Amino acid sequence: MSFQKTLEASQEWARILHCSYVTDLNEIVENGNIGELIRVSEALHEKRIANIADEIVRKIATRRLVLIAGPSSSGKTSFAQRLRVQLRVMGLEPVSISMDDYFHNREDTPKKPNGEYDFECLGAIDLPLFNHDLQKLLSGELVRIPKFNFKKGIRDSKPSAVIQLKPNQPIIIEGIHGLNDRVSSSIPREEKFKVYVSSLTPLYMNEEVRISTTQARLFRRIVRDYRTRGTSAAETIRRWPTVLEGEQKNIYPFQDEVDATFNSALLYELAVLKKYAMYMLSEIPPEDDVYGRAEELLAFCRYFKAIIDEKDIPNTSILREFIGGSCFDVG
């Protein structure tokens, strides 16, 4: 499904659920009907993930390598975990490998012109080792998967796992470069199944203005990084242009070369993220260089009625990757 068709399908469901506009969402929150909207939204996600799993199963004889990529805060990690569960339902035993464990040691990582390490460039990954291990795995050989120690900036001496695949056992790999064939150049394209995960917000402010997908992802990242990495909202906002620049270079050029797309946006999510983001944004002092941007984001938050009670949000929800309470290991 193309990205335009993916968005159009989401917009059609928003219409069916009578929630095409922010005012619609606010009315649902005020009327106490938000639980039903949450349950249907999550069920739609589950159905689409199950459909993608069905596609993979149909092609598993020739496409055992499942590559997942998408822009920052699109929910790739939760999606990969939920896809793994759906593949188990179909009788498969998928193995998950993190591309991050194939990082070069810190001292060998390429640097940006300003002298900072460039962890998002292709050269940050040990591609020869990565491809060597992929070939061995798909050939049924025993492979010691490396373990990268992010605190020390080096590869540990002990592996993260020792794996030997059975016939028809798929490999799931999630990472920023997943769609770039240079990453897995040792494996022919016809043996890969590529999935692009994005967050295409179907909600409109009014008849002319759809909520920016990029801005919605920024709210996700502000909340997640504050909670899991101790990163202030100000620092996340400051880094955001660099993140977007990396996406333009490493993700978007390959987004048309996929076998499936998944829209991770949830109609109700901004009404949940609001209460977290407003607190974090309000900590930014007027003298900070991103204060103006923070004020714009705060003003945007005020358009939404907050969802306070989160009991209807399941622990498998992609939103849990950002607000906490996920049953998956998502940071």
PLY file of the C-alpha trace (Angstrom):
ply
format ascii 1.0
element vertex 331
property float x
property float y
property float z
element edge 330
property int vertex1
property int vertex2
end_header
0.00 0.00 0.00
1.41 3.42 -0.97
1.90 6.13 1.63
-0.90 8.21 0.15
-3.27 5.24 0.25
-2.13 4.45 3.80
-3.01 7.99 4.87
-6.30 7.93 2.98
-7.25 4.66 4.69
-6.53 6.22 8.10
-8.58 9.28 7.21
-11.48 7.05 6.15
-11.42 5.29 9.50
-11.31 8.65 11.27
-14.47 9.56 9.36
-16.14 6.27 10.28
-15.28 6.85 13.93
-16.59 10.44 13.72
-13.17 11.78 14.71
-11.73 13.66 11.75
-11.08 16.92 13.63
-9.59 17.97 16.95
-13.03 19.28 17.93
-14.45 15.79 17.33
-11.80 14.25 19.57
-12.45 16.82 22.30
-16.17 16.08 22.18
-15.52 12.34 22.52
-13.29 12.99 25.55
-15.87 15.29 27.15
-18.72 12.83 26.55
-16.83 10.02 28.23
-16.68 7.87 25.08
-12.91 7.88 24.70
-12.58 4.26 25.85
-14.42 3.01 22.77
-12.27 5.15 20.45
-9.12 3.82 22.08
-10.25 0.19 21.78
-11.21 0.49 18.12
-8.00 2.41 17.26
-5.87 -0.29 18.90
-7.85 -3.05 17.21
-7.20 -1.44 13.83
-3.47 -1.45 14.58
-3.60 -5.11 15.55
-5.51 -6.04 12.39
-3.02 -4.26 10.14
-0.05 -5.88 11.90
-1.74 -9.27 11.52
-2.24 -8.57 7.80
1.47 -7.78 7.38
2.32 -11.00 9.23
0.08 -12.88 6.77
1.99 -11.32 3.86
5.30 -12.41 5.35
4.08 -15.96 5.91
2.95 -16.22 2.30
6.47 -15.32 1.16
8.50 -16.97 3.93
9.92 -19.64 1.61
11.95 -17.01 -0.25
11.92 -13.94 2.08
13.12 -14.79 5.56
14.84 -11.48 6.26
12.32 -8.92 7.58
13.72 -5.37 7.67
11.85 -2.61 9.54
12.65 1.09 9.29
11.01 4.46 9.71
11.63 7.96 11.02
12.28 8.86 14.66
9.49 8.12 17.14
7.38 6.27 14.59
7.03 3.31 16.93
9.34 0.91 15.07
10.41 -0.98 18.19
6.89 -1.70 19.44
5.79 -2.58 15.92
8.65 -5.08 15.58
7.67 -6.72 18.87
4.00 -6.94 17.92
4.88 -8.32 14.49
6.98 -10.98 16.18
3.96 -12.01 18.27
1.73 -12.19 15.19
4.29 -14.36 13.40
4.28 -16.68 16.42
0.50 -16.92 16.05
1.11 -18.05 12.47
3.34 -20.87 13.70
6.72 -19.26 13.02
9.59 -18.67 15.47
11.09 -15.32 14.48
14.46 -14.20 15.80
15.03 -10.50 16.48
18.43 -8.89 15.93
19.31 -5.31 16.78
21.38 -3.47 14.21
22.69 -1.33 17.07
24.75 -4.28 18.32
26.80 -4.00 15.12
28.04 -0.49 15.83
31.75 0.12 15.44
33.62 0.89 18.64
33.23 4.54 19.52
36.78 5.44 18.53
36.20 3.99 15.04
32.89 5.80 14.46
32.89 8.47 11.70
32.60 12.07 12.79
30.56 15.00 11.57
32.26 18.20 10.32
31.81 19.71 13.79
33.77 16.87 15.39
30.81 15.02 16.93
30.41 11.29 16.35
27.92 10.50 13.59
26.04 7.52 15.00
23.31 7.72 12.34
25.52 7.41 9.28
25.92 4.09 7.49
29.62 4.01 8.33
28.81 3.72 12.04
27.78 0.09 11.44
30.23 -2.76 10.94
28.69 -3.78 7.61
31.16 -6.59 6.75
30.45 -8.35 10.07
26.72 -7.73 9.82
26.52 -9.22 6.33
28.82 -12.10 7.24
26.52 -13.04 10.13
23.36 -12.69 8.03
24.73 -15.08 5.39
25.70 -17.63 8.02
22.34 -17.39 9.78
20.34 -17.88 6.58
22.58 -20.85 5.74
21.68 -22.49 9.04
25.09 -22.00 10.67
25.68 -21.17 14.34
26.33 -17.44 14.86
27.48 -15.46 17.90
25.60 -12.15 17.76
27.71 -9.28 19.15
26.65 -7.11 22.07
27.42 -3.40 21.97
28.01 -1.72 25.32
26.64 1.81 24.92
28.02 3.01 28.25
31.57 2.00 27.36
31.20 2.64 23.63
32.73 -0.71 22.72
31.61 -4.21 21.75
31.46 -6.63 24.70
33.55 -9.77 24.66
30.45 -11.87 25.36
27.78 -12.18 22.64
24.22 -10.97 23.11
22.99 -14.32 21.78
24.12 -17.49 20.06
21.70 -18.34 17.24
21.22 -21.15 14.77
18.15 -20.83 12.56
15.83 -23.61 11.50
14.41 -23.75 7.96
11.69 -21.10 7.41
12.67 -19.30 10.63
12.55 -15.53 9.91
14.93 -12.83 11.12
13.45 -9.49 12.20
15.82 -6.52 12.07
14.74 -3.02 13.07
16.98 0.00 12.46
17.29 3.37 10.78
19.08 1.90 7.74
16.86 -1.14 7.28
15.51 -0.07 3.89
18.94 0.67 2.43
20.11 -2.37 0.46
23.73 -1.44 1.16
23.22 -2.52 4.77
22.35 -6.09 3.78
24.15 -6.16 0.43
25.10 -9.84 0.79
21.42 -10.81 0.62
19.56 -10.43 -2.72
16.64 -7.99 -2.71
14.18 -10.76 -3.61
15.03 -12.49 -0.31
14.07 -9.48 1.84
10.71 -8.28 3.15
10.84 -4.55 3.91
8.37 -2.73 6.16
8.17 1.04 6.48
6.69 2.35 9.74
5.54 5.95 9.90
3.12 8.07 11.90
0.76 9.68 9.39
-1.62 11.72 11.54
-5.13 11.66 10.02
-6.52 14.30 12.40
-7.31 17.81 11.13
-7.28 21.12 12.96
-9.89 22.41 10.48
-11.02 21.62 6.94
-7.80 22.99 5.45
-5.10 22.11 7.99
-4.04 18.56 8.85
-1.89 18.12 11.96
1.77 17.91 11.00
3.10 14.37 11.17
6.52 15.73 12.07
5.11 17.74 14.98
3.18 14.73 16.31
6.40 12.69 16.29
8.20 15.49 18.11
5.69 15.25 20.96
6.27 11.50 21.13
10.02 12.01 21.30
9.86 14.77 23.91
7.82 12.55 26.23
9.82 9.36 25.64
13.31 10.88 25.91
12.41 12.82 29.05
11.10 9.62 30.66
13.69 7.08 29.50
16.87 9.07 28.85
16.56 12.05 31.17
16.71 14.38 28.17
15.04 17.74 28.72
12.35 18.96 26.36
14.63 21.86 25.43
17.43 19.50 24.38
15.05 17.33 22.35
13.74 20.40 20.52
17.30 21.59 19.91
18.33 18.25 18.39
15.19 17.81 16.31
16.43 19.59 13.14
19.46 17.27 13.06
17.19 14.25 13.48
15.05 15.39 10.56
18.15 16.00 8.47
19.28 12.42 9.13
15.87 11.10 8.09
16.05 12.97 4.80
19.39 11.32 4.11
18.98 7.81 5.53
15.28 6.91 5.37
13.13 8.86 2.93
15.20 8.07 -0.21
14.31 4.38 0.27
10.68 4.61 1.37
9.28 3.63 -2.02
11.19 0.34 -2.05
9.06 -1.44 0.55
6.76 -4.47 0.63
4.43 -3.14 3.34
3.67 0.08 5.19
2.27 0.58 8.67
0.75 3.79 10.01
1.46 3.94 13.75
-0.55 7.14 14.39
-3.41 6.85 16.87
-6.36 9.24 16.70
-6.35 9.80 20.45
-2.62 10.01 21.17
-2.13 13.79 21.30
-4.85 14.04 23.96
-2.72 11.67 26.06
0.72 13.12 25.24
-0.55 16.62 26.04
-0.47 16.30 29.83
3.10 14.98 29.79
4.42 17.40 27.20
2.93 20.52 28.80
4.73 19.78 32.06
8.03 19.18 30.28
7.73 22.21 28.01
6.80 24.50 30.90
10.23 23.82 32.45
11.97 25.71 29.62
12.95 29.22 30.83
12.47 32.36 28.72
16.21 32.79 28.27
16.54 29.43 26.52
17.05 29.69 22.75
14.17 27.24 22.11
11.72 29.04 24.39
9.77 30.47 21.44
9.34 27.03 19.88
8.30 25.64 23.27
5.62 28.30 23.56
4.29 27.34 20.13
4.09 23.69 21.20
2.37 24.64 24.45
-0.20 26.66 22.52
-0.82 23.66 20.27
-1.36 21.42 23.32
-4.12 23.69 24.57
-6.32 22.78 21.60
-6.76 19.29 23.08
-8.86 18.07 25.98
-6.59 15.84 28.03
-7.22 12.12 28.49
-6.37 11.64 32.15
-7.45 8.04 32.72
-5.20 5.68 30.71
-6.75 2.38 31.80
-8.10 1.66 28.32
-4.68 1.97 26.66
-3.33 -1.60 26.46
0.23 -2.41 27.50
0.89 -3.56 23.92
-0.02 -0.14 22.47
2.60 1.67 20.43
1.78 4.74 22.53
3.12 2.89 25.59
6.58 3.05 24.00
6.45 6.78 24.71
4.35 7.26 27.87
5.49 4.09 29.65
3.76 0.92 30.76
4.67 -1.20 27.74
4.93 -4.95 28.15
7.74 -4.94 25.59
11.39 -4.01 26.10
11.17 -0.65 24.34
13.50 1.55 26.35
0 1
1 2
2 3
3 4
4 5
5 6
6 7
7 8
8 9
9 10
10 11
11 12
12 13
13 14
14 15
15 16
16 17
17 18
18 19
19 20
20 21
21 22
22 23
23 24
24 25
25 26
26 27
27 28
28 29
29 30
30 31
31 32
32 33
33 34
34 35
35 36
36 37
37 38
38 39
39 40
40 41
41 42
42 43
43 44
44 45
45 46
46 47
47 48
48 49
49 50
50 51
51 52
52 53
53 54
54 55
55 56
56 57
57 58
58 59
59 60
60 61
61 62
62 63
63 64
64 65
65 66
66 67
67 68
68 69
69 70
70 71
71 72
72 73
73 74
74 75
75 76
76 77
77 78
78 79
79 80
80 81
81 82
82 83
83 84
84 85
85 86
86 87
87 88
88 89
89 90
90 91
91 92
92 93
93 94
94 95
95 96
96 97
97 98
98 99
99 100
100 101
101 102
102 103
103 104
104 105
105 106
106 107
107 108
108 109
109 110
110 111
111 112
112 113
113 114
114 115
115 116
116 117
117 118
118 119
119 120
120 121
121 122
122 123
123 124
124 125
125 126
126 127
127 128
128 129
129 130
130 131
131 132
132 133
133 134
134 135
135 136
136 137
137 138
138 139
139 140
140 141
141 142
142 143
143 144
144 145
145 146
146 147
147 148
148 149
149 150
150 151
151 152
152 153
153 154
154 155
155 156
156 157
157 158
158 159
159 160
160 161
161 162
162 163
163 164
164 165
165 166
166 167
167 168
168 169
169 170
170 171
171 172
172 173
173 174
174 175
175 176
176 177
177 178
178 179
179 180
180 181
181 182
182 183
183 184
184 185
185 186
186 187
187 188
188 189
189 190
190 191
191 192
192 193
193 194
194 195
195 196
196 197
197 198
198 199
199 200
200 201
201 202
202 203
203 204
204 205
205 206
206 207
207 208
208 209
209 210
210 211
211 212
212 213
213 214
214 215
215 216
216 217
217 218
218 219
219 220
220 221
221 222
222 223
223 224
224 225
225 226
226 227
227 228
228 229
229 230
230 231
231 232
232 233
233 234
234 235
235 236
236 237
237 238
238 239
239 240
240 241
241 242
242 243
243 244
244 245
245 246
246 247
247 248
248 249
249 250
250 251
251 252
252 253
253 254
254 255
255 256
256 257
257 258
258 259
259 260
260 261
261 262
262 263
263 264
264 265
265 266
266 267
267 268
268 269
269 270
270 271
271 272
272 273
273 274
274 275
275 276
276 277
277 278
278 279
279 280
280 281
281 282
282 283
283 284
284 285
285 286
286 287
287 288
288 289
289 290
290 291
291 292
292 293
293 294
294 295
295 296
296 297
297 298
298 299
299 300
300 301
301 302
302 303
303 304
304 305
305 306
306 307
307 308
308 309
309 310
310 311
311 312
312 313
313 314
314 315
315 316
316 317
317 318
318 319
319 320
320 321
321 322
322 323
323 324
324 325
325 326
326 327
327 328
328 329
329 330
